[in-house]
């Protein structure tokens, strides 16, 4: 009988270590929901690229008080996270100061 590893450590409040940002309040979205939210006329706030790699991060405003962060891996996979607008205001300066992320 085959067994499957627990996904509890990789879901919920954990964030990819790649981000190296302090995201106080965020939730991971399923790919289907994240893609659908961005298809519904989401406004792109900013796009970022990790220096020395092809990782990308895009921030979209989807509602008045909510944004979606899309992380794209080098092979094209996407992960989606929601973040409150107030928390986003704290994250942007952190991204701008990070040596490994550059705004594009």
C-alpha positions, 0 to 999 in steps of 0.5 A, spaced: 500 500 500 502 506 498 503 512 503 503 519 502 506 524 505 503 530 509 502 536 506 500 540 513 507 543 513 507 546 506 500 549 506 496 554 510 500 559 513 507 557 511 510 561 505 516 559 500 523 561 503 524 564 497 520 570 498 524 572 505 519 577 506 515 578 513 508 577 511 504 578 517 497 576 515 496 572 508 493 565 506 495 561 500 490 560 495 488 554 490 491 555 483 484 555 480 481 561 485 488 565 484 487 564 477 480 566 477 481 572 481 486 575 476 482 574 470 476 578 473 480 585 471 485 585 477 489 591 477 497 590 477 500 593 482 507 591 481 512 586 478 518 583 481 524 579 479 529 575 483 536 577 481 540 571 478 534 567 477 527 567 473 523 567 479 517 572 479 513 575 483 507 580 481 502 583 486 495 585 484 489 589 487 483 585 487 478 588 491 479 595 495 482 592 501 485 585 498 491 584 494 493 577 491 501 575 490 502 571 484 509 567 485 512 564 478 517 559 479 522 558 473 518 552 470 512 556 470 508 554 476 504 559 479 502 560 487 497 565 489 497 568 496 492 573 499 494 579 503 490 585 506 492 592 503 494 594 510 499 589 510 501 590 503 503 597 504 508 594 509 511 589 504 512 594 498 518 597 502 521 591 504 521 588 497 524 595 495 530 594 500 531 587 498 537 586 494 535 579 491 528 582 488 528 588 483 522 591 480 521 590 473 
